[in-house]
Amino acid sequence: MLVQVTLVTGLYIFIGNSGVISFGHAAFACLGDYVVAWTTIRPMMKKNAMPGLPDWLMSMEIGWWAAAGLAALWAGIFNAILMRLSGIAASIATFAMLAMVNAIYSNWSGVTGGTSSIVGIPIIRSVWPYLAVASLAVILAWAYSISRDGLILRAARDEPTAARASGVDIPRARLIAFILSGAVMGAGGAMRALSIGVVTPNSFYLGLTFTTLSMLVVGGMGSLSGAVLGVMILSSLIQMLRWLEAGVQIGTTTFALPGGVQEIGLGVVMILILMFRPTGIMGNRELNLPWRR
C-alpha cells in the first residue's frame, strides 16, 4: 500500500495539477525499477543475468537508499518532448512513450535481461523505509501544489486562454510537473523492486497503469488527500479479492473466486465512481485537520 501511495502521488503531481491524463507514467516506475537492479544486485549475479552492462555498472553495488535516489534522478531526467500537446493528443503520446519503453526494456536482453525475471535484489523487510519514501512523496506533492509553479499549472488547466494572455508558459509549467512526477514514480518503482526482489518489464505496463489510474480516479484526480484515500480503498479491495481467489475455508468447503476477479472488481468500482461521483470521492477538496477552522 505504501509503494502504491508513492506511485499514485507521482501521478497526482502531473495529472491533478495539469488536467492532462497520462497513460505513460508506469514507464518511469520501470526505469527506477531497473536502476535498482543494476546497482544493488551482486556483480556475479549481474554477469549471468545482464552480461551487456558496462564494467563500471557491473561492479557497482550500493545501498538501497542511494539506489532509490538514483532511480528518482534517472526517471526525472528521462522525459520526452510531449508537453506542447494537450488533451487526448498528449494522453496518446504518453501511452506511446510507455509502449516504447516497454519494447526497449523487453528486448534489450544484455542490459535488462529481456522478458526474463531478474532476481537477486536485496529485499527490505521493514515497513519504515516504505513509509519514509511515501511520506516524502506526499510532502513533495503538497509543496509543489502550493508553490508558484503549481498554481500556474492549475491556472493553465482551468483557464488556458487567460493563462496564456497573462504570460504563462504552459509547456514549461507542464514540463516541470512532468519531471517532478517522473522522479517520484521512479522512486516508487525502486521501492517496489526492493519490496519483492524481482524485476520484469511487463510488471510496469498496462496492469500497473490501470491500477494506479483507478486509484487516482476513485479518490479524486484534483485532490492529494483523494489520491491517498483511493490507494487505501482499492488496495484493501485488491487484497480482499486476492484472499478470496486463493480460497477461504468455510467449514468443510473451500470457497474461491475465479482468477481475474481483481481486475473486474477494480473496473466495477471505477464505473460506479464515474457514474455517481465523476470527480472522485474527494473531488477537488482536501482533508482539513480537525483543529483548523
N, C-alpha and C positions, 0 to 999 in steps of 0.2 A: 504493500500500500504506500509506503514512504517513497519507494522508487517511482511509482505512478504519480505521486504528488509532484515530484521533481519534473517529470516529463510533461504533465498537463499544465504545470505552471509555466514551463517553457513555451508551450502552445499559446497560453493566455497572453504572454508578453507581446506576441505579434498579432494573433487573431483578435484578441479582446480589444486592443488599442487601435488597430488599423481597420478592422472590419473586413479584411481580406481572408477568406478561408484558404488555409494551406493544407494540401494533402501530402506535402513532401518533408515535413519535419522529422518523420521517423528516420530519414536518411542521416540527419545529424546525430541521432542516437546510435545509428550503425557505425558512423565514423568514430565516435567516442568509445564504442564497444571494442573496436579493433585496436585502437591506441592502447587500451588496457592489455589486450592480448600481446601486442608487440613489446610492451615494456615491463610486464610482470611475470610472464612465463619463463621458466628456466631455459637458458641458452641451449642445452642439449635437446630439450623437447621442441624448441623452435626449429632446430636444424632438421628434424624429421617432418614436422607438420608444415613449416613455411620456409623451405630452403632458399627461396629467392630474396629474402630480406637482406639489405645491405649489412656489412660486417658490424658497423657501429650500432645498428639496431638489434642485430643478432646477439650481441654481447651485453646489451642493456638489461638490467634487472633492478627496478626501483620500487619504492613503497607505493601502497595503494593511493595515498593522498596526493603524491606527486603525479601518479598516472591519471587520476581523476582531473587534476589541474591541466595537464597536457591535453587530455581529451576535450575539455571545455575550450581550450585555446584553439585546437585544431578544427573543431566543429565551428567555432566562431569565425575563423578567417576563411573557411571554405564556404563561400556563398556565390551564387550566380547573379548575373545582372538581370534580375526579374522585376525590380521594384518600380520600373516605369510602366508596368502593366497594372490594370485594375480589374476588379470584378472577376467574371468567370475565366477571362484570359489568364489572369495571374494564378488562379487556382489550378488551371490545367497545366500551366508552366511549372508550378511546384510539383505536381504529380509526375510530370516528365522528368524533373530532377530526381525524384525518388526512384523512378524506373531506371534511370541512367546509373545511379549509384549502386542499385541492387544488381544490375547487369555487370558492372565493372567488378564488384566485390565477389560475385558468384563465379566469375571466370578468371580472375587473377590468381590462379592456383598457387604460384610460387610465393606470393606475399600474403594472401588471405586464406589459403587452403581451399579455395573454391567453395563448393556447396558442402564440403565435409565439415563436421563439427570440430572446432579447435578446443581442446581440453587443456587443463593444467593451470588455469588462472587461480591464484590463491583466493579462497572464499572467506569473506568477512562474516563471522557468525554472531557478531554483536549488533544490536539494533542501533546503538548510538551513532556510528558513522552515517548511517542512512538518515537518521533523524537530523543530524547536523547539516547534511547536504540539502535535505528537503527544506529545512528552516531557512538556510541561506538563500535558496532559490525563491522562497516566498518573500523574504525581506527584500531581495533584489528586485523582484517584480513590483512590490509595493513602492519601493523608492523610485523606480522608473515611472510608474503610473502617476506619481505626484510631481515628477520633475518637469522642467520646461519642455523637454523633448516629448515626454509622454502626453502632456497637454496639447502640444502642437499636433501630434499624430491623431489624437481623438478629435481635434477640431477638423483636421483633414478628412477624417472618417465621417463626421456628421454633416459638415458643410464644405465640401471640397472647392466649390467655386469661390465662396467667401474666403476660404483659407488661401487660395492662390492670389486672390485680389489683395490680401493682407501681406503678401510677400513670403508665404510659407513655401519652402522647397519640399514638396510632398515625397518625391523619390528619395531624398536624403533622409527624411524623417522615417520612412518605412525601412530604409536600409539599416539605420541604427537599431531599430527594433528587431529586424531580421537577424542581424549579427548577434545581438544580445540573447534572443530566444534560441538561436542555434547553439550558443555556448552553454546555456542551461540544459538544452536537450542532450548535448554531448556529455555533460556531467551526469545526467540521468542514465544515458546509455552505459557509461563507465560503471556506475553503481549497480546497474542491472547485471553486467558481466561479473562484477565482484560478488553478487548475491547467489549466482548459480554456477559459476566457474566454467561455463561453456559459451562459445560464440558461434553463430552461423548467420549468413546474410538474410535468410528467409525469416528469421525471428524479428526483423525490422522492416517488414514490408506491409502488406495490406492488413494483416491481423492487428498489428500494433497501431497502425494508422486509424483503423475503425474504432478500436477500443479507446484510445486517447481522445479522439474527436467526440465519441459518445459521452465520455465523462465530462468533457468541457461543455457540450450542448445541454446535458441534463442539469448540470449545476448552474449554467448561465455564462455565455461567452463574454459578456461585458462585466463580469464580477470575479475578482480574485478569490473572494470567500466562496463563491459558487463553484469555482474550479476545484478547490479543495474539497468542498462538500460533495460534488459529483464523484470525485475519486473515492471517497469514503463509502458512498451509497453503492456504486457499481462494483467496487472491489468486494464489498460484503456479499453482494448478489452473486458475483462470479464464484467466490469461494463456496457459497452455499450450493450452487449448482454443480460445482466440481465434486463436492462431497456426495451429492445425490447421484452423479454419474458413476462415481466409484462404487456406490451401493451402500445402503443403510439396512442394518439388520433389525427387523421388526418381528419379534417372536422367533418363529422358525422360518420366516420368509425374508428373503433379501429383496429390498425394493431398490431398483436402479433405473435412472433415466437413460435414454439412448444418447449416444455421442452427438455433439453438435448443439446441445441444448443451451450452452453458454452463449453462443452467437445469437441463437433465436431469442433468448431472454433479453440480451442487450438491444436487439432490434425492436422488440416489443416495447421496452421501456422508452427507447428513443422516439418511437412513433407516438406513444401516448403523451410524452412531454411536448412534442412538436404540435400535437393536436390541441392540447388543453393549456399548455404553458409555453408558447413559442419562444419566449426569451429565457427559458430555463427556470429552475426553482428560485434562484435569487434575482433573476432579471439583471438589471444594471446596478443593483444596490449592493452594499457591503454590510457585513455584520457589524453592529455597533457594540462597543463594550458596555456592560450594564451600568457602569458609573458615569458614562458620558451622557449629557443631555442631548 
